[in-house]
Amino acid sequence: MDAPLQIEPTGSAETGRCSCCGRVSRRVWGHVYAGPAACAAYFVHWTVGHVFDRGAHIDLVLGRWGDGTSAANRQVISLEYRVIETGPALMVIDAGGRSASMGDLASRALGRNDVIGRPVATEVFALCDAILAQDARLAALWETPSAI
């Protein structure tokens, strides 16, 4: 990923209501490009009004995209986004139970131990930084609790 990362937001949906409070849950998604080529897809899910106490989830689908590629060329990595005393924080979690790991997008869901301390970790955090900085729909993740 030598080229600057660019985000292309492609969709969003309300995914239901939180079972504990009835607030709306949201999911937004898009693609990340390094130059002209897509290098990842992303999905971010949170419950409105719960970011500061429950956080959000980020699922990244990394690998080759385009003609001649399939799920066999991609893998899923999942992270939890939290706001702590010092600001936003990301933690890699096991992707196996996340919804983005299912379906025809990727053939493999990586566990935390497959990412942390490995070269892919640098790529994952760079992708998350670009997504959080460029996708304006995610501004809700760091607004004050009364605003979300």
N, C-alpha and C positions, 0 to 999 in steps of 0.2 A: 504494500500500500504506500507507494511513494507519492502518488498524486494526492492533492487535497481531497478530503472527503466532502461530498455534497449529499444532502438529504432530499428525497422526493416523497413528501407525504402523499399517500394514495387512498386512504380510507379511514372511516371511524364508525363506531356504533355504540349504542347503549346496550349493555349486555344483561341487564336485569337490575334487580334491587338487592341491596345488602340484607341478609337475613336478620341481622341484629337491629338495624335502624331504619330500613326501608329506603335509604338513599340510593341514587342511581349509580351504577358502575359503568365505566367507560373503557373502551378499547380503541386505540388508534394504531395505524400501521403505515408502513412505507418501505422504501428502498434506500440503500446507501450506495453511492457510486464513488469509485476511485478512478477519476478520469471518465472516459466514456463507458466503462464497464461496471455493471452492478456487482458488488462484492458481498452484499448482505441484504436481508429483509429484516424488518423489526416489527415487534408488536409490544405495545405498552398498555397495561391494564391497571386501573385503580378505581376505588370507590370515592366519589365526590364527598368531601368533608372528612375522609378518613386517612388522608395521606400522612398527616403528622402522627397518627397513632398506629396505623397499620401499613403504611408505605404503599409501594406499587411494585409491579413485576415487569421486567423487561425480558423478552425472549428474542434472541438473535438467531437467524438462520444464515450461517456462513458457508461459503463455497462458491462453486462456479454456477452461473446462471446463463440462460439464453438457449439458442438452438443447439440441439445435440446434447443437452444436459438433462439430468433427472434428479430425483431425490438422492440417488446414490452418490451424487457429487456434493452433497451438503450435509451439515450437521447443525444441531440446535444447542445453544448455550443459554442458560437462564440466569438472571440476576434479580436480587431484591434491591429496591431503591428505598432508602430511609432518610428521614431528616433527623439528624442528631444535634446535640448542643453546638457542635462546631460547623454544622452545615450539612449539605447532602452527602450521602455515602452509598456506595454500591458494594454488594456482596454476591459472589458467585454461589449459586445453589445447584443442586442436582436437577437436570432438565427433564429427566424421565417422566415425572408426573405432570408436567406442564402441557397445556393444550397445543402449543406450537410444535411440540415434539411428535404429535400425532399427524396422521394424514399423509399427503403426498409431497410435502415440502422438503423433508429431510429423511435420511435413512438411519441416522444415529443421533441419539440424545446424549450429550456429554455430562458426566458427573463433575462435581466440584474438583475432585482430584485429577481429572483429565485436563483442567484449565490452570489452576493455581500453580505458579512456579514453572510454567511451561511457556514457550514462545507465543502461543495463541492468546495468552492473557494480555499481553501488550496490545494486540490487535483488538481484543474485546473491549478493553477500557477506552481505547481511541475511538472505536465505533460509538460507544455509549456517550462519550464526551461530545462527539459531533451531533448525535441525535438529540441530546438534551439541550445543546446550544442552538440548534438550527430549527427544530420543529416547534413552532410557536404554540401549537396546541398543548404542549407539555409545560407551559408556563404555570399551569395550575399546580404542578408538583412542588413548587417552592413559594407559592403565595402564602399569605398569612392564613391560619386555620379558619378564620371567619370568612375569608374570600372563597374558600373551596368547600 
